[in-house]
Amino acid sequence: MDNLKQLSRLMVFAEVVKQASFTGAAKQLGISKSAVSQKIKALEADMDIRILNRTTRGVSTTALGNKLLSRCQVLKDQVDLLFKDIANAEENPRGRFAVTLPHSLECNVVMPAIEQLCLEYPGIEPEIIVSDSSLDLVENNLDVAIHAGELPDSSYRALPIGTITEIFCASPLYLNKNITPIKLTDLAQLKWISTSWQKQKMPVYDITTKEKIIIELNQFSKVNNFPSALSMSLRHLGIVLLPDNVAKPLIKSGDLVHIMPQFTGPIWPLHAVHAYQREKPMHLTRFHQLVCNYFNDL
């Protein structure tokens, strides 16, 4: 006998007893009365016992049916508890919430979003991996990866956040000691602090003509992340190509100067990538909303 096949029949049996009729059980379960009758008949046939007495006044359990009913109630309670736990987990998520993100989004975007998320969902235990390298969700057991750049082919889902544009910056003191570039060729006369993914020959974009131009910069130093490049530029060691969301507050404060504003470096699309194929958890949806809000407020 296929015990798994009996589960739905047992639940129907319990509902028939609870409603004291086939009609009431059918209405409660949202199926036809004949379907209810067929399930009870199949259950009795497979078990080779009679579990219900049927009279014109209704139905009642046999002695064996009554024993079976008590077990059905335990089973139903367990099923109800399972779905209650799922509902509570959705309403009050708890446990590890692992996120990876690039350095450029750490301070002004993701950390405020995580702070708000923890206020709204106190059971969340955030695990943050800040890396400018792309980390795979499954291999690194991550819930979300904020990815900058074109998305690789995968079965993962991607939620758009916005775009980051790299812009040329330098400290006022560095420019005073050297030159303030006016033409693209002037950039090659300045020391450039590059990240590991920025190449000496790179495309820049003229925002007035929409033209792409390949230039070659004078690489002075190479670092593996934006914070190091930024730190060196603030110590007046050279020019940098920074994400605009990082550079704008420093330009506003006067710590950096936006040089050659008519030209930009690469433009990176931003996405929150997750592995859920159907309905994603509400706290993940909320995290994406918060990230978008903080990013757009920059």
Buried (B, 14 or more C-beta within 10 A) or exposed (E): EEEEEBEEBBBBBBBBBBBEBBEBBBBEBEBEBEBBBBBBEBBBEBBEEEBBEEEEEBBEBBEEBEEBBEEBEEBBEEEEEEEEEEEEEEEEBEEEBBBBBBBBBBBBBBBBBBEBBBEEBEEBEBEEEBBBEBBBBEEEEBBBBBBBBEEEEEEBBBBEBBEBBBBBBBBEEBBEEBEBBEEBEBBEEBBBBBBEEBEEEBEBBBEEEEEEEEBEBBBBBBBBBBBBBBBBBBEBBBBBBBBBBBBBEBBEEEBBBBBBEEBBBBEBBBBBBBBEEEEBBEBBBBBBBBBBEBBEEB
